[in-house]
Amino acid sequence: MRLRTLRKQKGISQLKLALDLGMNQNSISRYENGEREADYRTLIAFADYFNVSIDYLLERTDNPHCNR
């Protein structure tokens, strides 16, 4: 998942991302390290937060744009 890359591009910490999304920093760390897989709601929250498609987030495409 491109979560770490997107977070660093935006210049925010794991803690800031966690607070913004109502999660804890441990969860963000586990998602970034592949120790935990995000459920549908979490994937949608990440995609909306970074304004990218879920396919881009999951590395199924290199096109970050959402089709809305």
Buried (B, 14 or more C-beta within 10 A) or exposed (E): BBBBEBBEEEEBEBEBBBBEBEBEBEBBBBBBEEEBEBEEEBBEBBBEBBEBBBBBBBEEEEEBEEEE
